[in-house]
Amino acid sequence: MYIISNSGPKFYPVSNRYDHLMARIGTGEMLFHTIEVDQDTICFTAFDLMRQPVDKIVIHKTMP
């Protein structure tokens, strides 16, 4: 998992150089994130300024 986000109001143009690696590309969006950790689960969620979920990944640890 590779996550890039922005921490301020300044945005740069998006290049298409890595389009083949990206599931989603957004520009001009200010987001905030939550990371929830449970016993065997990590949940990372990105929200827009209206508190609507934009993206989410849940990773489950499995025991052999």
Secondary structure, DSSP 8 states (H G I E B T S, - for coil): ------SSS------STTGGG-S----S---EEEEEE-SSEEEEEEE-TTS-EEEEEEEE----
